[in-house]
Amino acid sequence: MDEDQLNIQIRKFLKQVGIKSQREIENGIKQGFINGSINETTPIHVRMTLEVEPLQITEVIEGDIQ
């Protein structure tokens, strides 16, 4: 397996994940402000689950958006 090609393919996938995730979070926050479920001081806990079925990988990444 060509490690450089593998690296490029992984980065392409992660770029898609990053763009889509950011868009979804931003839209959710905007909607939360509109409907009053959050305000500027509401901490937003975020959890992302990465699953790679053929490799039996499940990884949960968590963080907070202030």
C-alpha positions in Angstrom: 0.0 0.0 0.0 1.3 3.4 -0.9 1.4 5.4 2.3 1.3 8.8 0.6 -1.9 7.9 -1.3 -3.4 6.5 1.9 -2.6 9.7 3.7 -4.1 11.8 0.9 -7.3 9.7 0.9 -7.6 10.0 4.7 -7.1 13.7 4.6 -9.8 14.1 1.9 -12.2 12.2 4.0 -11.4 14.2 7.2 -11.8 17.5 5.2 -15.3 16.4 4.2 -16.0 15.5 7.8 -14.7 18.8 9.1 -16.6 20.9 6.6 -19.9 19.1 7.1 -19.5 19.0 10.9 -18.8 22.7 11.2 -21.8 23.5 9.0 -24.1 21.3 11.1 -22.9 22.8 14.4 -23.1 26.4 13.1 -26.7 25.8 11.8 -27.7 24.1 15.1 -26.3 27.0 17.1 -28.1 29.6 15.0 -31.3 27.7 15.3 -30.8 27.4 19.1 -30.5 31.2 19.3 -33.6 31.6 17.2 -35.8 29.3 19.2 -34.3 30.4 22.6 -32.9 27.0 23.6 -29.4 28.5 24.0 -27.9 31.9 24.7 -24.4 33.3 24.6 -23.4 31.7 27.9 -24.8 28.2 27.2 -22.0 25.6 27.1 -22.4 23.3 24.1 -21.1 19.8 24.7 -20.2 18.1 21.4 -19.6 14.4 20.8 -18.3 12.8 17.6 -18.2 9.1 17.0 -15.8 7.7 14.4 -16.6 4.1 13.3 -14.5 2.1 10.8 -16.4 -1.2 10.6 -13.9 -3.3 8.7 -11.2 -2.4 11.1 -13.4 -2.7 14.2 -12.6 0.9 15.3 -15.0 3.0 17.4 -13.6 6.2 18.8 -15.6 8.9 20.6 -14.2 12.4 20.7 -15.8 14.9 23.0 -15.4 18.6 23.7 -17.1 21.8 24.6 -17.8 24.9 22.5 -17.9 28.1 24.6 
